[in-house]
């Protein structure tokens, strides 16, 4: 039986293949079953191999900052240096030895933020593996109550005020900075950053990744938020926000989520 460590290694090999354009790097993909959710990528392993070959022409560099697994899912936090530098989250679903489904969320790299943190620095290895399920539920409650329902009065229940490290490129550390960011209004009214639906929540140990849909300044967007949990509260956050292109521009019909 394939282990989570071997699946992580397969995905690391796959992602590093972007640097060389090596089409064999996609060997962990089962093309006849592969479901691609990146709207800008064609369906199947062949589409991914073609993408790698095209990207390799720009002499890219790939840094896998963190990689985790949850059941049949492997999810990584990545840094790409193409013609421009970008930060991403990559999620793969496995069936046996092969990845059969993929989602991602990528944005330009910015920062450092007001507290001096980059979008990828900080703790990288999962601990507290026995608390995976409880940490997952803490993040689920936070996303549901605070981000989606807008209950900012409950922030203190979830955030460690004395120890909250923020990697968002425009925010500083601490509860007050987070409260201010979530309270911002869009020019057209309502919240500038609106979370509408939680699609997926993956966790390993003290890390949990939430995948949400909503809008940023009125633009239909996807939010990937990675949290580190300690002592029952959120103590560190990384994330990417990506605008979802109109359906007329999709290269597959599977949807972003």
TORKOL-632322 format. One record per residue: x negated, y, z of N, C-alpha, C in turn. Coordinates in Angstrom, 1 decimal, always signed. Each point is the difference from the previous one (the first is absolute). Layout:
# TORKOL-632322
((X; Y; Z); (X; Y; Z); (X; Y; Z))
...
//
This chain:
# TORKOL-632322
((-0.8; -1.2; +0.0); (+0.8; +1.2; +0.0); (-0.9; +1.3; +0.0))
((+0.3; +0.9; -0.9); (-0.8; +1.2; -0.1); (+0.2; +0.9; +1.3))
((-1.1; +0.5; +0.5); (+0.1; +0.9; +1.2); (+0.1; +1.4; -0.3))
((+0.4; +0.8; +1.0); (+0.1; +1.4; -0.3); (-1.3; +0.6; -0.3))
((-1.1; -0.5; +0.6); (-1.3; +0.5; -0.3); (-0.4; -0.2; -1.4))
((+0.4; -1.1; -0.6); (-0.3; -0.3; -1.4); (+0.8; +0.9; -0.9))
((+1.2; +0.2; +0.4); (+0.9; +0.9; -0.8); (-0.6; +1.4; +0.0))
((-0.4; +0.5; +1.1); (-0.6; +1.3; +0.1); (-1.3; +0.1; -0.9))
((-0.8; -1.1; +0.0); (-1.2; +0.0; -0.8); (+0.4; +0.0; -1.5))
((+1.0; -0.7; -0.4); (+0.5; +0.1; -1.4); (+0.4; +1.4; -0.4))
((+0.7; +0.7; +0.9); (+0.4; +1.3; -0.4); (-1.2; +1.0; +0.0))
((-0.9; -0.2; +0.9); (-1.2; +0.9; +0.0); (-0.8; -0.2; -1.4))
((-0.1; -1.3; -0.4); (-0.6; -0.3; -1.3); (+0.7; +0.7; -1.1))
((+1.4; -0.1; +0.0); (+0.8; +0.6; -1.0); (-0.2; +1.5; -0.1))
((+0.1; +0.6; +1.1); (-0.1; +1.5; +0.0); (-1.4; +0.5; -0.4))
((-1.1; -0.8; +0.5); (-1.3; +0.4; -0.4); (-0.3; -0.2; -1.5))
((+0.9; -0.8; -0.6); (-0.1; -0.2; -1.5); (+0.3; +1.2; -0.8))
((+0.6; +1.0; +0.7); (+0.3; +1.3; -0.7); (-1.3; +0.6; -0.3))
((-1.1; -0.1; +0.8); (-1.3; +0.6; -0.2); (-0.6; -0.5; -1.3))
((+0.1; -1.3; -0.3); (-0.7; -0.6; -1.1); (+0.9; -0.2; -1.3))
((+1.3; +0.0; +0.2); (+0.9; -0.4; -1.1); (+0.0; -1.4; -0.3))
((-0.6; -0.8; +1.0); (+0.0; -1.5; -0.2); (+1.4; -0.6; +0.0))
((+0.4; -0.5; -1.2); (+1.4; -0.5; -0.1); (+0.2; -1.3; +0.8))
((-1.1; -0.7; +0.4); (+0.2; -1.2; +0.8); (+0.3; +0.4; +1.5))
((-0.1; +1.3; +0.4); (+0.4; +0.4; +1.3); (+1.5; -0.2; +0.3))
((+0.8; -0.1; -1.1); (+1.4; -0.2; +0.2); (+0.4; -1.5; +0.1))
((-1.0; -0.9; +0.2); (+0.2; -1.4; +0.1); (+1.0; -0.4; +1.1))
((+0.1; +0.8; +1.0); (+0.9; -0.3; +1.1); (+1.4; +0.4; -0.3))
((+0.3; +0.6; -1.2); (+1.3; +0.3; -0.4); (+0.6; -1.1; -0.8))
((+1.2; -0.3; +0.3); (+0.8; -1.0; -0.9); (+0.8; +0.8; -0.9))
((-0.5; +0.1; -1.3); (+0.7; +0.9; -0.9); (+1.4; -0.4; -0.4))
((+0.3; -1.2; +0.0); (+1.4; -0.4; -0.4); (+1.0; +0.3; +1.0))
((-0.4; +0.4; +1.3); (+0.9; +0.3; +1.0); (-0.2; +1.4; +0.6))
((-1.1; +0.7; -0.5); (-0.4; +1.2; +0.6); (+1.0; +1.1; -0.2))
((+0.4; +0.7; +1.1); (+1.0; +1.1; -0.1); (-0.7; +1.3; +0.4))
((-0.1; +0.9; -0.9); (-0.8; +1.2; +0.1); (+1.0; +1.2; +0.4))
((-0.3; +0.7; +1.1); (+0.9; +1.1; +0.5); (-0.6; +1.3; -0.2))
((-1.3; +0.1; -0.5); (-0.5; +1.3; -0.4); (+0.6; +0.4; -1.3))
((+0.8; +1.1; +0.0); (+0.7; +0.4; -1.2); (-0.8; +0.3; -1.2))
((-1.3; +0.3; +0.2); (-0.9; +0.4; -1.0); (-0.8; -1.2; -0.6))
((+0.2; -1.2; +0.5); (-0.7; -1.2; -0.5); (+0.9; -1.0; -0.6))
((-0.5; -0.6; -1.1); (+0.8; -1.0; -0.7); (+0.1; -1.3; +0.8))
((+1.0; -0.8; -0.3); (+0.3; -1.2; +0.8); (-1.1; -1.1; -0.3))
((-0.2; -0.8; +1.1); (-0.8; -1.2; -0.2); (-1.5; +0.2; +0.2))
((-0.7; -1.1; +0.2); (-1.5; +0.1; +0.2); (-0.7; +0.6; -1.1))
((+0.5; -0.2; -1.3); (-0.6; +0.5; -1.1); (+0.0; +1.6; +0.0))
((+1.1; +0.5; +0.5); (+0.1; +1.5; +0.1); (-1.0; +0.5; +1.0))
((-0.2; -0.7; +1.1); (-1.0; +0.4; +1.0); (-1.4; -0.1; -0.5))
((-0.3; -1.1; -0.7); (-1.4; -0.1; -0.6); (-0.3; +1.1; -1.0))
((+1.0; +0.4; -0.8); (-0.2; +1.1; -0.9); (-0.2; +1.3; +0.7))
((+0.7; +0.2; +1.2); (-0.2; +1.2; +0.8); (-1.4; +0.0; +0.5))
((-0.5; -1.1; +0.6); (-1.3; +0.0; +0.5); (-1.0; +0.3; -1.0))
((+0.1; -0.5; -1.2); (-0.9; +0.2; -1.1); (+0.0; +1.5; -0.4))
((+1.1; +0.6; +0.0); (+0.1; +1.4; -0.3); (-0.6; +0.9; +1.1))
((+0.3; -0.3; +1.3); (-0.5; +0.7; +1.1); (-1.5; -0.1; +0.1))
((-0.6; -1.1; -0.4); (-1.4; -0.2; +0.1); (-0.8; +0.9; -0.9))
((+0.6; +0.6; -1.0); (-0.7; +0.9; -0.9); (-0.4; +1.3; +0.7))
((+0.7; +0.3; +1.1); (-0.3; +1.2; +0.8); (-1.0; -0.2; +1.1))
((-0.7; -1.2; +0.0); (-0.9; -0.4; +1.1); (+0.5; +0.2; +1.4))
((+1.2; -0.6; +0.3); (+0.6; +0.2; +1.2); (-0.7; -0.6; +1.2))
((+0.3; +0.4; +1.2); (-0.5; -0.6; +1.2); (+1.2; -0.3; +0.9))
((+0.0; -1.2; +0.6); (+1.1; -0.4; +0.9); (-0.5; -0.3; +1.4))
((+0.6; +0.6; +1.0); (-0.3; -0.3; +1.4); (+1.3; -0.5; +0.6))
((-0.1; -1.2; +0.6); (+1.1; -0.6; +0.7); (-0.2; +0.3; +1.5))
((+0.7; +1.0; +0.4); (-0.2; +0.5; +1.4); (+0.5; -1.0; +1.0))
((+1.2; -0.6; -0.3); (+0.6; -0.9; +1.0); (+0.8; -1.0; -0.8))
((+0.1; -1.2; +0.5); (+0.8; -1.0; -0.7); (+0.6; -0.9; +1.1))
((+1.3; -0.3; -0.2); (+0.8; -0.7; +1.0); (+0.9; -1.1; -0.7))
((+0.6; -0.8; +0.8); (+0.9; -1.0; -0.5); (+1.2; -0.2; +0.9))
((+1.1; -0.3; -0.5); (+1.3; -0.2; +0.7); (+0.8; -1.1; -0.7))
((-0.1; -1.2; +0.5); (+0.7; -1.1; -0.7); (-0.6; -0.2; -1.4))
((+0.9; +0.1; -1.1); (-0.4; -0.1; -1.3); (-0.5; +1.3; -0.7))
((-0.2; +1.0; +0.8); (-0.4; +1.3; -0.5); (-1.4; +0.4; +0.4))
((-0.7; +0.6; -0.9); (-1.3; +0.6; +0.3); (+0.1; +1.5; -0.3))
((-0.4; +0.8; +0.9); (+0.1; +1.5; -0.3); (-1.3; +0.6; +0.4))
((-0.5; +0.9; -0.9); (-1.3; +0.7; +0.1); (+0.2; +1.5; -0.1))
((-1.0; +0.7; +0.7); (-0.1; +1.4; -0.1); (-1.3; +0.3; -0.7))
((+0.2; +0.7; -1.2); (-1.1; +0.1; -0.9); (-0.4; +1.4; -0.4))
((-1.2; +0.2; -0.4); (-0.5; +1.2; -0.5); (-0.6; -0.2; -1.4))
((+0.5; +0.8; -1.0); (-0.5; -0.1; -1.4); (-0.7; +1.2; -0.4))
((-1.1; -0.1; -0.7); (-0.7; +1.1; -0.6); (+0.0; -0.3; -1.5))
((+1.1; +0.5; -0.7); (+0.0; -0.1; -1.5); (-0.5; +1.3; -0.5))
((+0.6; +0.6; -1.0); (-0.4; +1.4; -0.3); (+0.4; +1.0; +1.1))
((+0.9; -0.4; +0.8); (+0.4; +0.7; +1.2); (+0.0; -1.0; +1.2))
((-0.1; +0.5; +1.2); (+0.1; -0.9; +1.2); (+1.4; -0.1; +0.5))
((+0.4; -1.3; +0.3); (+1.3; -0.2; +0.4); (+0.0; -1.0; +1.2))
((+1.1; +0.1; +0.7); (+0.2; -0.9; +1.2); (+1.3; -0.9; -0.3))
((-0.1; -1.2; +0.3); (+1.2; -0.9; -0.3); (+0.3; -1.0; +1.0))
((+1.2; -0.6; +0.0); (+0.3; -1.2; +0.7); (+0.4; -1.0; -1.1))
((-0.5; -1.2; +0.2); (+0.4; -1.1; -1.0); (+0.6; -1.1; +0.8))
((+1.1; -0.5; -0.5); (+0.7; -1.1; +0.7); (+0.2; -1.2; -1.0))
((-0.3; -1.2; +0.4); (+0.1; -1.1; -0.9); (+0.8; -1.1; +0.8))
((+0.9; -0.7; -0.7); (+0.7; -1.1; +0.5); (-0.5; -1.3; -0.6))
((-0.4; -1.0; +0.8); (-0.5; -1.2; -0.5); (+1.0; -1.1; +0.0))
((-0.1; -1.0; -0.9); (+0.6; -1.3; +0.1); (-1.1; -1.0; -0.2))
((-0.4; -0.7; +1.1); (-1.1; -0.9; +0.0); (-1.3; +0.7; -0.3))
((-0.7; -0.4; -1.0); (-1.4; +0.6; -0.3); (+0.1; +1.3; -0.8))
((+1.2; +0.3; -0.5); (+0.0; +1.1; -1.0); (+0.9; +1.2; +0.5))
((-0.4; +1.2; -0.4); (+0.8; +1.2; +0.2); (+1.0; +0.0; -1.1))
((+1.3; +0.3; +0.4); (+1.1; +0.0; -1.0); (+0.8; +1.3; +0.0))
((-0.4; +0.9; +0.8); (+0.7; +1.3; +0.1); (-0.9; +1.1; +0.5))
((+0.2; +1.2; -0.5); (-0.9; +1.1; +0.4); (+0.7; +1.3; +0.1))
((-0.3; +0.8; +1.0); (+0.5; +1.3; +0.2); (-1.2; +0.9; +0.4))
((+0.1; +1.3; -0.3); (-1.1; +0.9; +0.5); (+0.5; +1.4; +0.1))
((-0.8; +0.8; +0.6); (+0.3; +1.5; +0.2); (-1.3; +0.7; +0.1))
((-0.2; +0.9; -1.0); (-1.3; +0.7; -0.2); (+0.2; +1.5; -0.1))
((-0.9; +0.7; +0.6); (+0.0; +1.5; -0.1); (-1.4; +0.5; +0.0))
((-0.2; +1.2; -0.5); (-1.3; +0.6; +0.0); (-0.6; +0.1; +1.4))
((-1.3; -0.2; +0.1); (-0.7; +0.2; +1.3); (-0.1; +1.4; +0.3))
((+0.3; +0.4; +1.3); (-0.1; +1.4; +0.4); (-0.6; +0.0; +1.4))
((-0.4; +1.1; +0.5); (-0.5; +0.1; +1.3); (-1.5; +0.3; +0.0))
((-0.6; +0.0; +1.2); (+0.5; -0.4; +1.3); (+1.1; +0.9; +0.5))
((+0.8; -0.6; +1.0); (+1.1; +0.8; +0.5); (-0.5; +0.9; +1.1))
((+0.9; +0.8; +0.6); (-0.4; +1.0; +1.0); (-0.7; -0.6; +1.2))
((+0.1; -1.3; +0.3); (-0.7; -0.6; +1.1); (-1.3; -0.7; -0.5))
((-0.3; +0.1; -1.3); (-1.2; -0.5; -0.5); (+0.0; -1.4; -0.5))
((+1.2; -0.6; +0.0); (+0.1; -1.4; -0.4); (+0.2; -0.2; -1.5))
((-0.5; -1.0; -0.6); (+0.3; -0.3; -1.4); (+1.2; -0.9; -0.1))
((+0.5; -0.3; -1.2); (+1.2; -0.8; -0.2); (-0.3; -1.5; +0.2))
((-1.3; -0.4; +0.2); (-0.3; -1.4; +0.2); (-0.8; -0.4; +1.2))
((-0.6; +1.0; +0.7); (-0.8; -0.3; +1.1); (+0.8; -0.5; +1.2))
((-0.7; -0.5; +1.1); (+0.7; -0.5; +1.1); (-0.2; -1.5; +0.2))
((+0.8; -0.6; +0.9); (-0.1; -1.4; +0.3); (+0.4; -0.8; -1.3))
((-0.7; -1.1; -0.2); (+0.2; -0.8; -1.2); (+0.5; -1.5; +0.3))
((-0.3; -0.5; +1.1); (+0.3; -1.4; +0.3); (+1.2; -0.1; +0.9))
((+0.9; -1.0; -0.3); (+1.2; -0.2; +0.8); (-0.4; -0.7; +1.3))
((+0.6; +0.5; +1.1); (-0.2; -0.7; +1.3); (+1.4; -0.3; +0.6))
((+0.1; -0.5; +1.2); (+1.3; -0.3; +0.6); (+0.9; -0.8; -0.9))
((-0.5; -1.0; -0.6); (+0.7; -0.9; -0.9); (+1.3; -0.6; +0.6))
((-0.1; -0.2; +1.3); (+1.2; -0.6; +0.7); (+1.1; +1.0; +0.1))
((-0.2; +1.3; -0.3); (+1.0; +1.0; +0.1); (+0.6; +0.5; -1.4))
((-0.3; -0.8; -1.0); (+0.4; +0.4; -1.3); (+1.5; +0.3; -0.1))
((+0.8; -0.9; +0.4); (+1.4; +0.1; -0.1); (+0.6; +1.2; +0.8))
((-0.5; +0.2; +1.2); (+0.4; +1.1; +0.8); (-0.4; +1.3; -0.6))
((-1.2; +0.1; -0.5); (-0.5; +1.2; -0.6); (+0.8; +0.3; -1.3))
((+0.3; -1.0; -0.7); (+0.8; +0.2; -1.2); (+1.4; +0.7; +0.3))
((+0.6; -0.5; +1.1); (+1.3; +0.5; +0.4); (-0.1; +1.5; +0.6))
((-1.1; +0.3; +0.6); (-0.2; +1.4; +0.4); (-0.1; +0.9; -1.2))
((-0.7; -0.4; -1.0); (-0.1; +0.8; -1.2); (+1.4; +0.1; -0.7))
((+0.7; -1.1; -0.1); (+1.3; -0.1; -0.6); (+0.9; +1.0; +0.7))
((+0.0; +0.0; +1.3); (+0.9; +1.0; +0.7); (-0.4; +1.4; -0.2))
((-1.3; +0.3; +0.0); (-0.5; +1.3; -0.3); (+0.5; +0.5; -1.4))
((-0.2; -0.8; -1.0); (+0.3; +0.4; -1.3); (+1.6; +0.2; -0.1))
((+0.7; -0.9; +0.6); (+1.5; +0.1; -0.1); (+0.5; +1.2; +0.8))
((-0.4; +0.1; +1.2); (+0.6; +1.1; +0.9); (-0.6; +1.3; -0.3))
((-1.3; +0.2; -0.2); (-0.6; +1.3; -0.1); (-0.1; +0.4; -1.5))
((-0.6; -0.8; -0.8); (-0.2; +0.4; -1.4); (+1.2; +0.1; -0.8))
((+0.9; -1.1; +0.1); (+1.2; +0.0; -0.8); (+1.1; +0.7; +0.6))
((+0.3; -0.2; +1.3); (+1.1; +0.6; +0.7); (-0.3; +1.4; +0.4))
((-1.3; +0.4; +0.0); (-0.4; +1.4; +0.4); (+0.1; +0.3; +1.5))
((-0.1; -1.1; +0.8); (+0.1; +0.3; +1.5); (-1.4; +0.4; +0.5))
((-0.3; +1.2; -0.2); (-1.3; +0.5; +0.4); (-0.1; +0.1; +1.6))
((+1.2; +0.0; +0.6); (+0.0; +0.0; +1.5); (-0.5; -1.3; +0.6))
((-0.2; -1.0; -0.9); (-0.5; -1.3; +0.5); (-1.5; -0.2; -0.3))
((-0.6; +1.0; -0.6); (-1.4; -0.1; -0.3); (-0.9; -0.5; +1.2))
((+0.3; +0.6; +1.1); (-0.8; -0.4; +1.2); (+0.1; -1.4; +0.4))
((+1.1; -0.7; -0.4); (+0.1; -1.4; +0.3); (-0.9; -0.9; -0.8))
((-0.5; +0.6; -1.1); (-0.8; -0.9; -1.0); (-1.4; +0.5; -0.1))
((-0.3; +1.3; +0.2); (-1.3; +0.5; -0.2); (-0.8; +0.2; +1.3))
((-1.2; -0.5; +0.0); (-0.9; +0.3; +1.1); (-0.5; +1.4; -0.1))
((+0.5; +0.9; +0.8); (-0.3; +1.4; -0.1); (-1.5; +0.3; +0.2))
((-0.6; -0.7; +0.9); (-1.4; +0.2; +0.3); (-1.0; -0.7; -0.9))
((+0.5; -0.9; -0.9); (-0.9; -0.8; -0.8); (+0.7; -0.3; -1.3))
((+0.3; +0.9; -0.9); (+0.6; -0.2; -1.3); (-0.9; +0.6; -1.0))
((-0.7; -0.9; -0.8); (-0.9; +0.4; -1.0); (+0.7; +0.0; -1.4))
((-0.1; +1.1; -0.7); (+0.7; +0.2; -1.2); (-0.9; +0.0; -1.2))
((+0.2; -0.7; -1.1); (-0.8; +0.0; -1.2); (+0.7; +0.6; -1.2))
((+1.2; +0.5; +0.2); (+0.7; +0.8; -1.0); (-0.9; +1.2; -0.3))
((-0.2; +0.3; -1.3); (-1.0; +1.0; -0.4); (+0.4; +1.4; +0.5))
((+1.3; +0.3; +0.3); (+0.4; +1.3; +0.3); (+0.4; +0.2; +1.5))
((-0.1; -1.0; +0.8); (+0.4; +0.0; +1.4); (-1.2; -0.2; +0.9))
((+0.1; +0.5; +1.2); (-1.0; -0.2; +1.0); (+0.5; -1.1; +1.0))
((-0.8; -0.4; +0.9); (+0.3; -1.0; +1.0); (+1.1; +0.6; +0.9))
((+0.7; -1.0; +0.7); (+0.9; +0.4; +1.1); (+1.4; +0.1; -0.4))
((+0.9; -0.1; +1.1); (+1.4; +0.0; -0.2); (+0.6; +1.3; -0.5))
((-0.6; +1.1; +0.4); (+0.6; +1.3; -0.5); (-0.2; +0.2; -1.5))
((-1.1; -0.4; -0.5); (-0.3; +0.1; -1.5); (+1.0; -0.9; -0.7))
((+0.3; -1.2; +0.5); (+0.9; -0.9; -0.7); (+1.4; +0.6; +0.1))
((+0.4; +0.5; +1.1); (+1.3; +0.6; +0.2); (+0.2; +1.2; -1.0))
((-1.0; +0.8; -0.2); (+0.1; +1.1; -0.9); (+0.1; -0.4; -1.4))
((-0.7; -1.1; -0.4); (+0.1; -0.5; -1.4); (+1.3; -0.5; -0.3))
((+0.6; -0.8; +1.0); (+1.3; -0.6; -0.2); (+1.1; +1.0; +0.0))
((-0.2; +1.2; +0.6); (+1.0; +1.0; +0.1); (+0.0; +1.0; -1.2))
((-1.0; -0.1; -0.9); (+0.0; +0.9; -1.1); (+1.2; -0.2; -0.9))
((+0.4; +1.2; -0.6); (+1.2; +0.0; -0.8); (-0.4; +0.2; -1.5))
((+0.8; -0.7; -0.9); (-0.2; +0.2; -1.4); (+0.5; +1.3; -0.4))
((-0.5; +0.6; -1.1); (+0.5; +1.3; -0.5); (+1.5; +0.0; -0.3))
((+0.5; -1.2; -0.4); (+1.5; -0.1; -0.3); (+0.8; -0.4; +1.2))
((-0.6; -0.1; +1.2); (+0.7; -0.3; +1.2); (-0.3; -1.5; +0.3))
((+0.3; -0.4; +1.3); (-0.3; -1.3; +0.4); (-1.4; -0.2; +0.3))
((-0.4; -1.3; +0.3); (-1.4; -0.3; +0.3); (-0.9; +0.0; -1.2))
((-1.2; +0.6; +0.1); (-0.9; -0.1; -1.1); (-0.4; -1.4; -0.3))
((-0.2; -0.8; +1.1); (-0.3; -1.5; -0.2); (+1.1; -0.8; +0.6))
((+0.8; -0.6; -0.9); (+1.2; -0.7; +0.4); (-0.2; -1.5; -0.3))
((+0.1; -0.8; +1.1); (+0.0; -1.5; -0.1); (+1.4; -0.4; +0.0))
((+0.4; -0.9; -1.1); (+1.3; -0.4; -0.1); (+0.2; -1.5; +0.3))
((-1.0; -0.8; -0.4); (+0.1; -1.5; +0.1); (-1.3; -0.7; +0.3))
((+0.0; -0.9; +1.0); (-1.2; -0.8; +0.2); (+0.2; -1.3; -0.8))
((-0.9; -0.2; -0.9); (+0.1; -1.2; -0.9); (-0.8; -1.2; +0.6))
((-1.1; +0.2; +0.6); (-0.9; -1.1; +0.4); (-0.8; +0.4; +1.2))
((-0.3; -0.9; +0.9); (-0.9; +0.2; +1.1); (-0.9; -1.2; +0.3))
((-1.3; +0.2; -0.2); (-0.9; -1.1; +0.1); (-1.0; +0.3; +1.2))
((-0.4; -1.0; +0.7); (-0.8; +0.3; +1.2); (-1.0; -1.2; +0.2))
((-1.2; +0.4; +0.6); (-0.9; -0.9; +0.5); (-0.7; +0.6; +1.2))
((+0.3; -0.6; +1.2); (-0.6; +0.5; +1.2); (+0.5; +1.4; +0.3))
((-1.0; +0.9; +0.2); (+0.4; +1.4; +0.4); (+0.3; +0.9; -1.2))
((-0.1; -0.5; -1.2); (+0.3; +0.8; -1.2); (+1.3; -0.4; -0.6))
((+0.8; +1.0; -0.5); (+1.3; -0.3; -0.7); (+0.1; +1.0; -1.1))
((+0.4; -0.5; -1.2); (+0.2; +0.8; -1.2); (+1.5; +0.1; -0.3))
((+0.6; +1.2; +0.0); (+1.4; +0.2; -0.4); (+0.0; +0.5; -1.4))
((+0.9; -0.5; -0.8); (+0.2; +0.4; -1.4); (+1.4; +0.6; -0.1))
((+0.1; +1.3; -0.3); (+1.3; +0.7; +0.0); (+0.2; +0.8; -1.2))
((+1.3; +0.4; -0.2); (+0.4; +0.8; -1.2); (+0.6; +1.2; +0.5))
((-0.2; +1.1; -0.7); (+0.6; +1.3; +0.4); (-0.4; +1.1; -1.0))
((-0.2; +1.2; +0.5); (-0.4; +1.1; -0.8); (-0.9; +0.9; +0.7))
((-0.9; +0.7; -0.8); (-0.9; +1.0; +0.5); (+0.3; +1.2; -0.8))
((+0.5; +1.1; +0.7); (+0.3; +1.3; -0.7); (+1.0; -0.3; -1.1))
((+0.9; -0.9; +0.2); (+1.0; -0.3; -1.0); (-0.4; -1.0; -1.1))
((-1.2; -0.5; +0.0); (-0.5; -0.9; -1.0); (+0.1; -1.4; +0.5))
((+0.7; -0.9; -0.7); (+0.1; -1.4; +0.4); (-1.3; -0.6; +0.2))
((-0.3; -0.6; +1.2); (-1.3; -0.4; +0.3); (+0.0; -1.3; +0.8))
((-1.2; -0.6; +0.0); (-0.2; -1.2; +0.9); (-1.0; +0.3; +1.0))
((+0.3; -0.4; +1.3); (-0.9; +0.2; +1.1); (-0.6; -1.3; +0.5))
((-1.3; -0.1; +0.0); (-0.6; -1.2; +0.7); (-0.7; +0.6; +1.2))
((+0.4; -0.5; +1.2); (-0.6; +0.5; +1.3); (-0.6; -1.2; +0.7))
((-1.3; +0.1; +0.4); (-0.7; -1.0; +0.8); (-0.2; +0.6; +1.4))
((+0.5; -0.8; +1.0); (-0.1; +0.4; +1.3); (-0.9; -1.0; +0.8))
((-0.7; +0.6; +1.0); (-0.6; -0.9; +1.0); (+0.7; +0.2; +1.3))
((+0.3; -1.1; +0.7); (+0.8; +0.1; +1.2); (-0.9; -0.5; +1.2))
((+0.1; +0.7; +1.1); (-0.7; -0.4; +1.2); (+0.8; +0.4; +1.2))
((+0.1; -0.8; +1.0); (+0.7; +0.2; +1.2); (+1.5; +0.4; -0.3))
((+0.6; -0.6; -1.0); (+1.4; +0.2; -0.3); (+0.3; +1.3; -0.8))
((-1.0; +0.7; -0.4); (+0.2; +1.3; -0.7); (-0.9; +0.1; -1.3))
((+0.4; +0.9; -0.9); (-0.8; +0.2; -1.2); (-1.1; +0.9; +0.4))
((-1.3; -0.4; -0.4); (-1.1; +0.8; +0.4); (-0.9; +0.4; -1.2))
((+0.4; -0.5; -1.2); (-0.8; +0.4; -1.2); (+0.9; -0.2; -1.2))
((-0.2; +0.9; -1.0); (+0.8; -0.1; -1.2); (-0.8; +0.4; -1.3))
((+0.2; -0.8; -1.0); (-0.5; +0.3; -1.4); (+1.2; -0.1; -0.9))
((+0.0; +0.6; -1.2); (+1.1; -0.1; -0.9); (-0.3; +0.5; -1.4))
((+0.8; -0.4; -0.9); (+0.0; +0.5; -1.4); (+1.5; +0.3; -0.4))
((+0.1; +1.1; -0.8); (+1.3; +0.4; -0.5); (-0.1; +0.1; -1.6))
((+0.9; -0.7; -0.7); (-0.1; +0.0; -1.4); (+1.3; +0.3; -0.6))
((+0.1; +1.0; -1.0); (+1.2; +0.3; -0.7); (+0.4; -1.2; -0.9))
((+1.3; -0.4; +0.0); (+0.4; -1.1; -0.8); (+0.4; +0.5; -1.4))
((-0.6; -0.4; -1.1); (+0.3; +0.5; -1.3); (+1.4; -0.3; -0.4))
((+0.6; +0.8; -0.9); (+1.3; -0.4; -0.5); (+0.0; -1.3; -0.7))
((+1.1; -0.7; +0.0); (+0.1; -1.3; -0.6); (-0.4; +0.0; -1.5))
((+0.2; +1.0; -0.7); (-0.4; +0.0; -1.4); (-1.5; -0.1; -0.2))
((-0.8; +0.2; +1.0); (-1.4; -0.1; -0.1); (-0.6; -1.3; +0.6))
((+0.9; -0.9; +0.5); (-0.5; -1.3; +0.5); (-0.4; -0.9; -1.1))
((-1.1; -0.8; +0.4); (-0.5; -1.0; -1.0); (+0.4; -1.4; +0.4))
((+0.8; -0.1; +1.1); (+0.7; -1.3; +0.3); (+1.3; +0.4; +0.6))
((+0.9; -1.0; +0.2); (+1.4; +0.2; +0.5); (+0.2; -0.4; +1.4))
((-1.1; -0.2; +0.8); (+0.1; -0.6; +1.3); (+0.3; +1.0; +1.2))
((-0.2; +1.3; -0.2); (+0.3; +0.9; +1.0); (-1.2; +0.2; +0.9))
((-0.2; +1.1; +0.6); (-1.1; +0.4; +0.9); (+0.0; -0.9; +1.2))
((+1.1; -0.4; +0.5); (+0.1; -0.7; +1.3); (+0.3; -1.5; -0.1))
//
